[in-house]
């Protein structure tokens, strides 16, 4: 079985790895939130612009304004599509970061379990040695009493 100090070192390293993975997960989650916020803003802006365009159409606009409106809507749709790709990519990175954190957490917990087992085994051995010494001491006292009698 690995020595306790080696297990302590492994646990410390696993804690550091887990903490780093948690930080990376936090960064990925923040990036995901920011990407979703930007997408929501673009969608809201597109809806507002479409509503304004619709009201302008009902009041009558020139073909130049209508063409500009269509071109701008296409650009907004393209930007929304691009931002949706960013959101999708951040979701993939979040899933990867979460999996990494979970794997490192599981590794850390395995080392902690091994350390607890080693502690229990050490305690069991110490108890056995104490019992053995007590039995030997009692046997010597008993033998010593018989020789004095």
Phi, psi and omega in degrees: 000146181294148179291157183298321181293325177294319178294320178299319178297316179297321179295317178299315178297319180295322176300315181297316179297319179294317178298317179295318178296323178295320177297316179297321177296319178299317177298317180296320179295319178295318178298321178296317178298317180296319180296319179294319178300316180296318178298316178299319178297316178298317179296318178295317179298318180297316179298315179298316181294321179295320178296317178297319179296320179295319179291326176294323180296321181290330178272351177094123177225163180286163178295328178296314178296321179295317178296318177298319178300313180297317180297316181295321177298320177296320178295320177296316178299320178295316179296319178296317178299316178296319179291326176297322176297319178299316178299314180299317179296320179292327177295323177294316179296324177296315180298318179294317180295321178295317179296319178297314180298316180297319179296318180291324177295318179296319178298315179299314181295328176295317178296320179296319177298316178299319180295319178296319177298317179297320177297316179297319179295319178296318178297318179299317179296317180296319178296317179298316178296318177299315179297318180297316179296319178297318179297316180295319179296316179296321180295319179294320179295318179296318179294319180295321179294321180293324181287335178279337183279000000 
